[in-house]
Amino acid sequence: MLKTACVATALAAVLSTTAPVLARAVGERKIDHHAIFCAVGAMYDLDPALLEAIAAVESGGRIDAISSAGAMGLMQLMPATAARFGVDDPFDPVESALGAARFLSYLRDGSRFGRHLPDLLAAYNAGQGTVERFGGVPPYLETQEYVRRVLWFYLLGVPPLDSAGPKLPARRAVSHAPTTQIRPPRNGDLAVLSQLAELKRARNKATVAARARER
């Protein structure tokens, strides 16, 4: 099965970081974040590309990142969120990805805004209570920009070229980047981005199901 193969690939990548003695024996391989996202996404029915986009915007792919607000690690979990979702070491990329996936899964399945992707991302950034209080993405420029950047990166695999924040690497799964500068959409286009992202998610899910049937 595809999920089994994905998990096996991730475990092979993770061993080099979670078992120091073995890591030294095999030459200190670089952490394969893509494999981790693949495995964690399969466990929690989340698109690995979405997890990868969140990590890129949150930390630029750095496992040791710390924000001025105190968010930590690859997925930039706040200490209370990390503790709530079973993360002992927020700087361990596997634990960070698992904690973020548990958080997103909780928001998706246990909140009033459910599977509406902009609201889900806004809650990840600004908190569930904030999104529920405003009935959607709150009128905070930082959160609105965050939602735009994640959706943009998720859809195209590259960061918006005129967005604030660090320059981010293109996502591994994308083999090409725009040759001309593309301007990100503004607030009124979040619904369009959300619809496109949901179409992408549905297409990816159908592709995975088709591949599984072929095996």
C-alpha positions in Angstrom: 0.0 0.0 0.0 1.1 3.6 -0.7 0.7 4.7 2.9 2.9 1.8 4.2 5.6 2.6 1.7 5.4 6.3 2.6 5.8 5.5 6.4 8.7 3.1 5.7 10.5 5.8 3.7 10.0 8.3 6.5 11.2 5.9 9.2 14.4 5.4 7.2 14.9 9.1 7.1 14.1 9.6 10.8 16.4 6.9 12.0 19.4 9.0 11.1 18.3 11.8 13.4 16.7 9.9 16.3 19.4 7.3 16.8 22.7 9.3 17.1 25.0 6.2 17.1 23.4 4.8 13.9 23.5 8.3 12.4 27.2 8.5 12.9 27.6 5.1 11.4 25.7 6.0 8.2 27.4 9.4 7.8 25.0 11.9 9.4 22.4 12.0 6.6 20.4 15.1 6.2 16.8 15.0 7.6 14.3 14.3 4.9 11.4 16.6 5.9 9.4 15.6 2.8 9.4 12.0 4.0 8.3 13.0 7.5 5.4 15.1 6.1 4.4 12.2 3.8 4.2 9.8 6.8 2.5 12.2 9.2 0.0 13.3 6.5 -0.9 9.6 5.8 -1.5 9.1 9.6 -3.8 12.1 10.0 -5.4 12.3 6.5 -3.6 15.6 5.8 -2.0 16.6 2.5 1.8 16.3 3.0 2.2 19.3 0.7 0.0 21.4 3.1 2.2 20.5 6.0 5.3 21.3 4.0 3.8 24.7 3.0 3.0 25.5 6.7 6.6 24.5 7.7 8.1 26.7 5.0 6.1 29.8 6.0 6.4 29.2 9.7 10.1 28.4 10.0 11.7 28.4 6.6 12.3 24.7 7.1 14.5 25.3 10.2 14.1 22.8 13.0 15.8 25.2 15.5 13.6 28.2 14.8 12.3 30.3 17.7 9.9 33.2 17.1 9.8 36.4 19.1 6.5 35.2 20.5 8.1 31.9 21.7 6.9 29.5 19.0 9.4 26.8 18.5 10.7 24.3 15.9 9.9 23.3 12.4 6.2 23.9 12.8 6.5 26.8 15.2 4.4 25.4 18.0 3.8 27.5 21.1 4.7 25.8 24.3 1.1 25.3 25.5 0.1 23.9 22.1 3.1 21.5 22.0 2.2 20.2 25.5 -1.4 19.9 24.6 -0.7 17.7 21.6 1.9 15.5 23.1 5.2 17.1 21.9 8.0 16.6 24.4 10.7 18.1 22.2 9.5 20.8 19.9 12.9 20.9 18.2 12.6 17.3 17.0 11.2 17.6 13.5 9.2 14.4 13.8 7.6 15.4 17.1 7.0 18.9 15.7 5.3 17.6 12.6 3.2 15.1 14.6 2.1 17.9 17.0 1.1 20.2 14.2 -0.8 17.4 12.5 -2.7 16.6 15.7 -3.5 20.3 16.1 -4.7 20.6 12.5 -6.7 17.4 12.8 -8.3 18.7 15.9 -9.2 22.0 14.3 -10.5 20.3 11.2 -12.7 17.7 13.0 -13.6 19.5 16.3 -14.3 23.1 15.5 -17.2 25.0 14.0 -15.2 26.1 10.9 -14.4 22.5 10.0 -12.6 22.0 6.7 -12.6 25.6 5.4 -8.9 25.9 4.7 -8.3 29.7 5.3 -10.1 29.5 8.7 -8.1 26.4 9.5 -4.8 28.1 8.8 -5.9 31.3 10.5 -6.6 29.2 13.7 -3.2 27.6 13.5 -1.7 31.1 13.4 -4.0 33.2 15.6 -5.8 30.6 17.7 -9.1 28.8 17.4 -10.9 31.2 19.7 -9.9 34.2 17.6 -11.3 32.7 14.4 -14.5 31.6 16.1 -14.9 35.1 17.6 -14.6 36.8 14.2 -16.5 34.1 12.3 -13.5 33.4 10.0 -10.1 34.8 9.2 -9.6 37.7 11.7 -8.9 41.3 10.5 -5.3 41.0 11.5 -2.8 41.9 8.7 -0.3 39.4 10.0 -2.8 36.5 10.0 -4.2 37.4 6.6 -0.7 37.6 5.1 0.1 34.2 6.8 -3.0 32.6 5.3 -2.2 34.0 1.8 1.4 32.9 1.9 0.6 29.3 3.0 -2.1 28.9 0.4 0.1 30.4 -2.3 3.0 28.1 -1.3 0.7 25.1 -1.1 -0.7 25.7 -4.6 2.4 26.7 -6.4 5.3 25.3 -4.3 7.0 28.7 -4.2 6.6 31.7 -1.9 4.8 34.9 -3.0 7.6 37.0 -4.4 6.4 40.3 -2.8 5.4 38.9 0.6 7.0 39.9 3.9 9.2 37.4 5.7 12.2 35.3 4.8 13.0 34.0 1.4 11.9 30.4 1.4 13.1 27.5 -0.7 10.9 26.0 -3.4 9.0 22.9 -2.1 10.8 19.7 -3.0 7.7 18.2 -4.7 7.6 21.1 -7.3 10.1 20.8 -10.2 9.6 24.2 -11.6 9.1 27.8 -10.5 7.4 30.8 -12.3 9.7 32.5 -14.7 8.0 35.9 -14.1 7.2 37.6 -10.9 3.6 36.6 -9.8 1.8 38.9 -7.4 -0.1 37.2 -4.6 -3.9 37.8 -4.3 -5.2 40.1 -1.7 -7.8 39.6 1.0 -10.9 39.3 -1.2 -9.3 36.4 -3.1 -8.8 34.1 -0.1 -12.0 32.3 -1.0 -10.7 31.6 -4.5 -7.4 30.4 -3.1 -9.3 28.1 -0.7 -11.4 26.6 -3.5 -8.3 25.9 -5.6 -6.6 24.4 -2.6 -9.6 22.1 -1.9 -9.6 21.1 -5.6 -5.9 20.2 -5.3 -6.6 18.2 -2.1 -9.4 16.3 -3.7 -7.3 15.6 -6.8 -4.4 14.4 -4.7 -6.7 12.1 -2.7 -8.1 10.6 -5.9 -4.6 10.0 -7.2 -3.5 8.2 -4.1 -6.7 6.0 -4.1 -6.1 5.2 -7.8 -2.5 4.2 -7.1 -3.5 2.1 -4.2 -6.0 0.2 -6.3 -3.3 -0.5 -8.9 -1.1 -2.2 -6.3 
